[in-house]
Amino acid sequence: MARGVSAEEFAAAADTLLAAGERPTVERVRLALGRGSPNTLGPMLDTWWAGLARRLRTQLALPGVPEELGGAFAQLWAQALMAGQAHAEGLVAPERAALAEVVTRADAEVAAAQGRVTALESRLAQAEAATKEQYHAWLVSDQQVGHLGRQVAALEAQRQDLTVRRDALDARLLHAMRQAEAERVAAATERDALQAHLRQVEDRAYTEVDRTRQELKALKAQLTAQAREHATVQRTHEQARRAADAALAKAGRENAALLARLAKVQPPKSPAARASPRRPKT
């Protein structure tokens, strides 16, 4: 906000202009001060002109000149200055009015600009608050980033360790695969040899089975023939036994009949002689 102009500041600026040979005006004093409203500076200029005569009487006191003459000279000088001021004021009145209008518009623009500045200051305060929050969030994020960085470093060390271990495992796996391939080739070779040997054994077994089958077939035929022959022999023996039994039975009947006839024709014998005759052997 623009600062006001004091009477001392105005008097000092007007005296500076007067000492430089320039007539003090509202516009010149305002330009020298860099601030101030014409409505405020105008009355101050009138007060400055009114006090100038008193100061001149004091400053223009001539040595050896009667006080009445010096006072009259000072009054004359003050009147001349006032007349010149009135003339100058008449000349610059239109410019002063135009300048006052310009200054009024400028003040309105300054007020509007001040409102915008106030709004901007409010927005700046909000932005500063948001910036502080963002800075705090950034600090937290920076701490989190540091923590994450340490975690990433630890994970990177773990990754490198795992990479070394993986390379070692890959080497071991490659060695195991090569060894397994060699063992597979050896096993395939041995399997082929075993299969060949198995085929030979199977061929010999099939040949032996065929030969045994033929021998069993021949032996079975032989046994069948022998069984038939044995059955025939058994039937022959059975028939011979039956015939012998029949002949023996017939001989026994004939012998009994013969003994009965002999008993009828022979005399009685002693008890020892009447014992039963011995049965003839079959």
Beta strands, then each sheet from edge to edge (+ up, - down):
end
